[in-house]
């Protein structure tokens, strides 16, 4: 069995990632633009984005509190990492879409930018020329 076959014979098949947030439609618009996807469902309590063969569900969580990373007061449960040719250009676009720079940046890595989505979830932009994908 080759590597491609080994990867496709997992116990489960990816269905979706569900992200809790205070404004599902704002999040869907942000991630559709970020990933070049499209919003495939919009209701007051949920919005979905399809990007390639991946589905992300954004679900209303009225009592949502964003992670306080790097502080552990509200833990960081997970985060996205994205590869991009020009992180700074991406930052400018994503700020216009409702994202923001995270207060904490890795001063030892000029090729990585930590951002927050509109709900405060951290994610990383990594310059494609230095990204190592596994």
C-alpha positions in Angstrom: 0.0 0.0 0.0 1.4 3.4 -0.9 1.3 6.6 1.2 -1.8 8.0 -0.7 -3.7 4.8 0.0 -2.6 4.7 3.7 -3.9 8.2 4.2 -7.3 7.5 2.7 -8.1 4.4 4.8 -8.6 6.0 8.2 -11.2 4.9 10.6 -13.2 8.0 10.0 -13.8 10.5 7.2 -13.5 14.2 7.7 -17.0 15.8 7.9 -16.6 19.3 9.4 -15.1 21.5 12.0 -17.5 23.3 14.3 -16.4 26.6 15.8 -18.3 28.3 18.6 -18.5 32.1 18.3 -20.8 35.1 19.1 -21.6 36.0 15.5 -21.8 33.0 13.1 -22.5 35.1 9.9 -19.6 37.5 10.5 -17.3 34.5 11.0 -18.6 32.8 7.9 -17.9 35.9 5.8 -14.4 36.2 7.3 -13.4 32.6 6.7 -15.0 32.4 3.2 -12.8 35.4 2.2 -9.7 34.0 4.1 -10.0 30.5 2.5 -11.5 31.4 -0.9 -14.6 29.4 0.0 -18.3 30.2 0.0 -20.9 30.6 2.6 -23.3 27.6 2.1 -25.8 28.2 5.0 -26.9 31.2 7.0 -29.4 31.3 9.8 -29.2 33.4 13.0 -27.6 30.7 15.1 -25.3 29.0 12.5 -23.4 29.7 9.3 -21.4 27.2 7.2 -18.4 27.7 4.9 -17.3 25.2 2.2 -13.7 25.7 1.2 -12.4 23.0 -1.2 -13.6 19.8 0.3 -13.7 21.1 3.8 -16.7 22.3 5.7 -16.5 24.7 8.7 -19.6 25.3 10.8 -19.8 28.4 12.9 -22.3 28.0 15.8 -23.7 30.7 18.0 -22.4 30.5 21.6 -24.0 33.5 23.5 -21.6 33.1 26.5 -18.5 32.7 24.3 -15.2 34.0 25.7 -12.2 34.2 23.4 -9.0 32.4 24.3 -6.5 34.6 26.2 -3.4 33.0 24.7 -0.6 33.1 25.7 -2.2 33.4 29.1 -4.1 30.2 30.2 -7.0 32.1 31.8 -9.2 31.0 28.9 -7.3 28.1 27.3 -6.4 27.9 23.6 -8.1 24.6 22.5 -7.0 24.7 18.9 -5.9 27.1 16.2 -5.5 27.2 12.4 -2.2 27.6 10.6 -2.3 29.0 7.1 0.5 29.2 4.5 0.5 32.5 2.5 3.0 34.1 0.0 2.9 37.5 1.7 1.8 37.5 5.4 1.8 41.3 5.7 -0.4 41.7 2.6 -2.8 39.1 4.0 -2.9 40.9 7.4 -4.0 44.1 5.7 -6.9 42.3 3.9 -7.9 40.3 7.0 -8.0 43.4 9.2 -10.4 45.1 6.7 -12.6 41.9 7.0 -12.7 42.1 10.8 -9.6 40.3 11.9 -6.9 41.8 14.1 -3.2 41.3 15.0 -2.8 39.3 18.2 -1.0 41.3 21.0 1.5 38.4 21.3 3.8 37.9 18.3 6.9 35.6 18.0 9.8 38.1 17.8 12.1 35.2 16.8 10.1 34.3 13.7 9.6 37.1 11.2 7.9 34.7 8.8 5.0 34.1 11.2 2.1 36.4 12.0 -0.4 35.6 14.7 -3.8 37.0 14.1 -7.3 36.9 15.7 -10.4 36.2 13.8 -13.5 38.4 14.5 -14.4 36.2 17.5 -10.9 36.3 19.0 -9.7 32.8 17.9 -6.0 32.9 17.2 -4.6 31.7 13.9 -1.2 31.9 12.2 -0.1 33.1 8.8 3.2 31.4 7.8 5.2 32.7 4.8 5.0 29.9 2.1 8.7 30.1 1.3 9.6 28.8 4.8 6.6 26.6 5.6 7.2 23.0 6.4 4.2 20.8 5.8 4.0 17.3 7.1 
